[in-house]
Amino acid sequence: MSPAPSTPARSIEALKPGQALQPGSTLGVFGGGQLGRMFTHAAQRMGYRVHVFTPHRGSPAGLVAEHEHVGLLSDLRSVASFALSVDAATLEFENVPTESIAVAELHTPVRPGSHVLHTTQHRVREKTFLQEAGVPVGPFAAVNSFEELKSAAHTVGLPAVLKTAQMGYDGKGQRVIKDASQLEATWNAIGPGECILEAFIDFTREVSVLVARGLDGETVLYGPIENEHADHILDVSVLPAPGTTPAIAHEAARIATRVAEGLDAVGLLCVEMFQTWNGALLVNEIAPRPHNSGHLTIEGCRTSQFEQQVRTVAGLPLGSPESLRPAAMANLLGDLWYTTDGAPREPNWSAALAEGASLHLYGKESPRAGRKMGHLTILGDTPEAVRDAARAARERLRS
């Protein structure tokens, strides 16, 4: 599917795969969070300098980058100034104004580009793209008023999930509607504004596939990765996904490749999918950036998702995504810094590391409930064993 005419298209043919940015060049990243921090580590290891654009001084990525550019993403002059300071740029979160990235593209390549953001940061456009590209998705309908919500409830069916068309993550900006009696209250809570009603999918698990696509159209894939959530926040990820048949793995790879090619994306994407009880895969959403579920690739794969992101941005050949051993990642939320009665405490790092875990902390000073502060990764012999070991190592932090 071609990008919308109103957005700048960057075709693979128009780019020059042979003109890779050499080590010593400067790469930019829009966003200063933990994804930008891990991108920065990967880029610096390969000899690149990194500039970070962030609205907050002392951001996790800014603390380790060569330069932290503090500005608002809505300030187009600031965005242009940043773009002029780097040889190419990328994203660490998707809620960046498309017009800002379009301005940046006037001065430097941004991978993935504004045409990808135009689709993926708007749920109706995203689901419509997937449907038109022949990618399996659940029933959905655009909703812009209460009357449209009532109509959509009949066509999509209930139960369903009402979501804002833009913004929202980790379960924010969405509510489940179990029956018609909840329609008005849900609309009053989520609306008014552009929304989407999605059929509630009775799935057995969620999986994700990371796909990197280079300047020459080459793609490499990681996954499927199995993801378990707690309170709408990713809790544990496992690669390879336990019990995945060759047929399901092949279909997941086909879908992720089709998404990247259909978007004409250069860069790293995560395609999140529901696996239903009959084995079918339905795409839930696309993240045009590294993904929490891919953190385990740092220790678990020959080339991490962050090095792959560096390679796509710099125009280098893609690395091998080979899984070295089964790996599991457990998120560390700010709750671990407090006892059950709310008193502050320091997690028992020595106890977790004694279990063979690799520790990654994100440089955030203020832990709070639900805030992602870091993660643990465990390697082992089987997916089931590493999943249990990651949970056990995290639990030792409380000892």
C-alpha positions, 0 to 999 in steps of 0.5 A: 500500500502506498503512503497517503498522498499528503505525506512525503514518500521515501521509496527504497529506490530513491535511497542509495544503499551504497552510501553507508554512514561510516563510524564517526558519523553522528546519529540522532534519536528523537526521544530521550527514554530507555529505548534511546539510551540502549540505542545510544549504547549500541551506536557508540559501541560501533563508533558512532556519535549520538545526539538526543532530542528530548524535552527534558534535560538529564533524560536517560538517553541524554545522560549517555549521549554525546549531546542532549538537545533540549527542546519541544517537538512542536518547535519546528525551528528546534527540530530543524536545528537538531536535524542539521546537527546529525547525519541521519536520525531515528525514533525511540517513541512513536508519538512524535508530531508527523509534521516535525519529522517531515521538517527534519527530513528536509535536512537529514534522513529519518528512518523510519520516516514521516510516512510510516508515522502518519500511518502507525500513530493513528489507529484507524489509519493503521488498521485500514492500512493492515486490512488493505494490505491483506494482513489479518486484523480483527473487526473494527470501526472508526468512531467520531460520535456517540451515535457512531459508537452505537452503530459500531457496536452493532457492526463490530459486536460486543464485547469490544474495546473503545480506544482513542485514535491517537496516543495512549500506551500500556492500556491508557486511552482505552476501555472494554465495553461488555454490553450496550448498557456501558456505551454512554459511560464509556464514550463520556470517559474516552470521547469526544474525539476520534476513536476506534472500536475494536472487537474484543479478541478471545486470544490464547497469547500475545506474540510480537515479531521484530522486523528490521528493513534496510535501505536495499529492502533486505529484512531480518526478523526476530520471533515470534516472542511470547509476551505476558502482561500485568495491569496492561504493562509488559511483564515477561517476554520469552524467545523463542515463544514456547510451543510455537509450531513451524506453521505459526512461526512462518505465518508470523514472519510473513505478516511482519514482512508484509507490514514492513514492505507495505509501509515502505519502511526503513528501520526497525518495527515491532508487529504485535499480534494476538494468537487465537485459540485456533492458531490464527494470528491477528495484528493488534498494532505496529510500533515503528521503533525498538520494543520492550519485548525485544530487550532480550535480544541484547544477550539472547541474539547475535545482533540486538534489536538496537544494533539492528536499528543502528545498522538501518539508520546508518545504511549498513548491511543488516546483522544476523538475528540468530538466537544464541540460546532461549532468553527471557526478559522480566520488566522491573517496575518502580514498585520494586523500590518500595515495600508492601506498606509503601516504605522506600527500599533498595532492591537486592541486586546481589540476590538477582545477579547471583541467579545468573541474570543480566541487569539493565537499569535505565538511569531514571532517578524517581521510581514510582508504581508502574514506571519501567526502571529496568529489566533482567534477562536470563539465558537457559536451555528451554523457553519454559525454564528461562521464563521461570528463572527470570521471574525467580530472579526478579522475585529475589530483588524483594528479599 
